[in-house]
Amino acid sequence: MLPATFKLCAGISYRHLRNMTGLRRPAAVAISQELSRLSGRGAAPGAWIHHVRRRSSLLGSRLEEKPLTELEMSYIQQGEEALQKSLGILGDQDGWKTETAADNGDKVLSKVLPDVGKVFRLEVVVEQPLDAVYSELVDNMEQMGDWNPNVQEVKILQKIGKDTVITHEKAAASPGNIVGPRDFVSVRCSKRRGSTCVLAGMATCFGAMPEQKGFIRAENGPTCMILRPVSGNPSQTKLTWLLSIDLKGWLPKTIINQVLSQTQVDFANHLRQRLARAGGT
């Protein structure tokens, strides 16, 4: 009864509820009756006062949660948009062409979309359970530069809610400096749907991270990674990575396509090595 009473009292602190005729009086009567009931049961004053304080403290902590700003809500919406667009692209099985196929089953596919350009799709199986892969790609995101030579640095600029972050990524120059240093500012969101994890992102604007000297500001998106346990073998994870990047600058398309598809192949190999070291295998 008491928790419900506190919820009622919390409700009347909101203007649109406080103005409802007759709401405050029932709330006061209800809490008075509840306190009398506790006291009548022989509970020591300290016991029910502690009960009230504990409930009040819990309620206060919930009410003091910082509401999201309009800008933060827009970032969350961008992350959701990236997720939906990415899943839409991956869900269309028509038109994919093989770029590379390795003996271990790794493959990179590609297709050209009218409103996006050329996108790449990596499909691999990793010999590690989903939680280990998820932890490396999400929880340890900022350590990616330690094990992926194609990444110079990943930095989380802001966390928004429980699923969304704004990141700044610096890509290392390609061998021979064919493609010079690029950087990206992206909004990323991570979702778990049953046994499936989806990590999606796209380019965004973030006032605190203007263009950096020595880097060309490239753009991601929509891009996404999907993680699923391999059917019948939960110790393995199927990873699908949709890559869509505008590298900017003056680069021949043949070079861009070669670099991006090779980047995905390299990523899979470096991720396996990282997970093997972390797992002690």
TIRODO-664753 format. One record per residue (C-alpha): z negated, x negated, y; residue in three letters. Coordinates in steps of 0.25 Angstrom, whole numbers, padded with zeros to 4 digits, always signed. Layout:
ZXYAla/...
This chain:
+0000+0000+0000Met/-0004-0011+0010Leu/+0009-0018+0009Pro/+0017-0006+0012Ala/+0007-0003+0024Thr/+0010-0016+0030Phe/+0025-0014+0028Lys/+0023-0001+0036Leu/+0015-0008+0047Cys/+0026-0018+0048Ala/+0037-0008+0049Gly/+0030-0002+0061Ile/+0031-0015+0068Ser/+0046-0013+0069Tyr/+0050-0005+0082Arg/+0059+0005+0075His/+0048+0008+0065Leu/+0036+0008+0075Arg/+0043+0019+0083Asn/+0043+0028+0071Met/+0033+0039+0074Thr/+0021+0039+0065Gly/+0024+0026+0058Leu/+0012+0018+0064Arg/+0001+0028+0061Arg/+0004+0029+0045Pro/+0005+0014+0045Ala/-0009+0012+0051Ala/-0015+0023+0042Val/-0009+0017+0030Ala/-0014+0003+0032Ile/-0028+0009+0036Ser/-0028+0017+0023Gln/-0024+0004+0015Glu/-0035-0004+0021Leu/-0045+0006+0018Ser/-0041+0007+0004Arg/-0042-0008+0002Leu/-0056-0007+0008Ser/-0060+0005+0000Gly/-0057-0003-0013Arg/-0068-0012-0010Gly/-0059-0023-0005Ala/-0066-0033+0003Ala/-0062-0033+0018Pro/-0057-0047+0016Gly/-0048-0043+0004Ala/-0040-0032+0011Trp/-0039-0040+0024Ile/-0033-0051+0017His/-0024-0041+0010His/-0019-0036+0024Val/-0018-0050+0030Arg/-0010-0055+0018Arg/+0000-0043+0019Arg/+0000-0044+0034Ser/+0004-0059+0033Ser/+0015-0056+0023Leu/+0020-0045+0031Leu/+0020-0054+0044Gly/+0027-0066+0037Ser/+0038-0056+0033Arg/+0039-0050+0047Leu/+0039-0064+0054Glu/+0052-0068+0046Glu/+0062-0073+0056Lys/+0074-0063+0058Pro/+0088-0068+0057Leu/+0095-0070+0070Thr/+0109-0064+0072Glu/+0115-0078+0071Leu/+0108-0080+0058Glu/+0113-0067+0052Met/+0127-0071+0056Ser/+0125-0083+0047Tyr/+0120-0075+0036Ile/+0132-0066+0037Gln/+0142-0078+0037Gln/+0136-0083+0025Gly/+0138-0070+0018Glu/+0152-0069+0023Glu/+0155-0083+0017Ala/+0149-0078+0004Leu/+0157-0066+0003Gln/+0170-0072+0007Lys/+0168-0084-0003Ser/+0165-0074-0014Leu/+0177-0066-0010Gly/+0186-0079-0011Ile/+0180-0083-0025Leu/+0181-0069-0030Gly/+0196-0069-0028Asp/+0202-0076-0041Gln/+0216-0076-0037Asp/+0224-0087-0030Gly/+0215-0099-0034Trp/+0222-0112-0038Lys/+0216-0124-0045Thr/+0214-0136-0036Glu/+0207-0145-0046Thr/+0201-0144-0060Ala/+0192-0154-0067Ala/+0190-0156-0082Asp/+0175-0151-0080Asn/+0180-0138-0076Gly/+0178-0140-0061Asp/+0190-0134-0053Lys/+0194-0131-0039Val/+0203-0119-0035Leu/+0209-0115-0022Ser/+0216-0104-0015Lys/+0221-0101-0001Val/+0215-0089+0006Leu/+0222-0083+0018Pro/+0210-0082+0028Asp/+0202-0095+0022Val/+0212-0105+0018Gly/+0211-0113+0005Lys/+0198-0112-0003Val/+0193-0120-0015Phe/+0185-0115-0027Arg/+0177-0125-0035Leu/+0173-0120-0049Glu/+0163-0129-0057Val/+0152-0128-0067Val/+0139-0136-0064Val/+0130-0141-0075Glu/+0118-0136-0068Gln/+0111-0122-0067Pro/+0114-0114-0055Leu/+0100-0116-0048Asp/+0102-0131-0048Ala/+0116-0130-0042Val/+0111-0119-0032Tyr/+0099-0128-0028Ser/+0108-0140-0025Glu/+0119-0132-0017Leu/+0109-0123-0009Val/+0095-0128-0009Asp/+0099-0143-0008Asn/+0111-0140+0001Met/+0108-0151+0011Glu/+0108-0162+0000Gln/+0122-0160-0003Met/+0126-0172+0005Gly/+0118-0181-0005Asp/+0127-0178-0017Trp/+0140-0173-0012Asn/+0148-0184-0005Pro/+0157-0174+0002Asn/+0145-0169+0010Val/+0139-0177+0020Gln/+0128-0167+0024Glu/+0123-0153+0023Val/+0113-0148+0032Lys/+0107-0134+0033Ile/+0106-0130+0048Leu/+0100-0116+0046Gln/+0094-0107+0035Lys/+0096-0092+0038Ile/+0089-0083+0028Gly/+0088-0087+0014Lys/+0103-0088+0010Asp/+0110-0094+0023Thr/+0111-0108+0029Val/+0119-0115+0040Ile/+0123-0128+0035Thr/+0130-0141+0041His/+0138-0149+0031Glu/+0145-0162+0034Lys/+0156-0166+0024Ala/+0158-0180+0021Ala/+0172-0186+0024Ala/+0182-0186+0013Ser/+0186-0199+0006Pro/+0195-0207+0015Gly/+0191-0198+0026Asn/+0203-0189+0023Ile/+0194-0177+0028Val/+0184-0182+0039Gly/+0170-0177+0040Pro/+0168-0162+0041Arg/+0156-0153+0044Asp/+0153-0139+0042Phe/+0143-0128+0047Val/+0141-0117+0037Ser/+0133-0105+0034Val/+0129-0104+0019Arg/+0123-0093+0011Cys/+0118-0094-0003Ser/+0116-0081-0012Lys/+0112-0079-0026Arg/+0117-0067-0034Arg/+0111-0067-0048Gly/+0115-0080-0055Ser/+0126-0083-0044Thr/+0124-0091-0032Cys/+0133-0091-0020Val/+0133-0101-0009Leu/+0143-0097+0002Ala/+0146-0103+0016Gly/+0155-0104+0028Met/+0157-0111+0041Ala/+0148-0106+0053Thr/+0144-0110+0067Cys/+0131-0115+0070Phe/+0127-0119+0084Gly/+0118-0130+0080Ala/+0128-0138+0072Met/+0141-0140+0081Pro/+0152-0149+0077Glu/+0148-0163+0073Gln/+0154-0176+0078Lys/+0162-0183+0067Gly/+0164-0170+0059Phe/+0175-0159+0059Ile/+0168-0145+0058Arg/+0175-0139+0046Ala/+0172-0125+0041Glu/+0168-0119+0027Asn/+0170-0106+0022Gly/+0169-0097+0016Pro/+0164-0106+0005Thr/+0155-0103-0007Cys/+0148-0108-0020Met/+0145-0099-0032Ile/+0135-0104-0042Leu/+0134-0096-0056Arg/+0127-0100-0069Pro/+0138-0103-0080Val/+0138-0091-0089Ser/+0130-0094-0102Gly/+0125-0108-0096Asn/+0115-0106-0084Pro/+0114-0122-0084Ser/+0128-0122-0078Gln/+0133-0117-0064Thr/+0147-0112-0060Lys/+0149-0116-0046Leu/+0161-0110-0038Thr/+0163-0116-0024Trp/+0173-0110-0014Leu/+0177-0120-0004Leu/+0183-0116+0009Ser/+0184-0126+0021Ile/+0191-0128+0033Asp/+0190-0143+0036Leu/+0196-0142+0050Lys/+0204-0154+0055Gly/+0218-0158+0052Trp/+0219-0160+0037Leu/+0230-0157+0028Pro/+0228-0146+0018Lys/+0231-0154+0006Thr/+0219-0164+0010Ile/+0210-0153+0013Ile/+0213-0146-0001Asn/+0211-0159-0008Gln/+0198-0162-0001Val/+0192-0148-0003Leu/+0195-0147-0018Ser/+0190-0161-0021Gln/+0177-0158-0013Thr/+0174-0147-0022Gln/+0176-0155-0035Val/+0168-0166-0029Asp/+0157-0156-0026Phe/+0156-0151-0040Ala/+0154-0166-0045Asn/+0144-0170-0035His/+0136-0157-0037Leu/+0135-0160-0052Arg/+0131-0174-0050Gln/+0120-0169-0040Arg/+0115-0158-0050Leu/+0115-0168-0061Ala/+0106-0178-0053Arg/+0097-0167-0048Ala/+0095-0161-0063Gly/+0093-0175-0069Gly/+0104-0173-0078Thr/
